[in-house]
Amino acid sequence: MLHQPDQLDLMFQALADPNRRQMVQRLSEGPASVSELAAPLQMTLSAVVQHLAVLEGAGLVRSQKIGRVRNCQLETQALRAAERWISERRSLWERRFDRLGAFLAEQAAETEQENGA
């Protein structure tokens, strides 16, 4: 769960990489082993493990070793926290744009009145 801005920064930094986003996309369909995550990527298994470490450090992914297989799972709570943060910003900007639209409409009406009078 995200409680600190630093954690949110880590999450967005982790998601900045297209390979990590692809891994998150795959994990959104359900848990997967490291080998399953690596299969569609053009990189070594050790590179995939490094990318997974970044995702885990950001709180986006949790992994567990069962026998010889490391399984990964998406931490949906972390994504919900980022979604809330984005939603709050979107709401703020929508209100600002609504106020700007009202102001511009008012200015246009005043200009129309001045030109018509």
ABEGO torsion letter per residue (X at the ends): XBABAAAAAAAAAAAABAAAAAAAAAAAAEBBBAAAAAAABBBBAAAAAAAAAAAAAAGABBBBBBEABBBBBBBAAAAAAAAAAAAAAAAAAAAAAAAAAAAAAAAAAAAAAAAAX
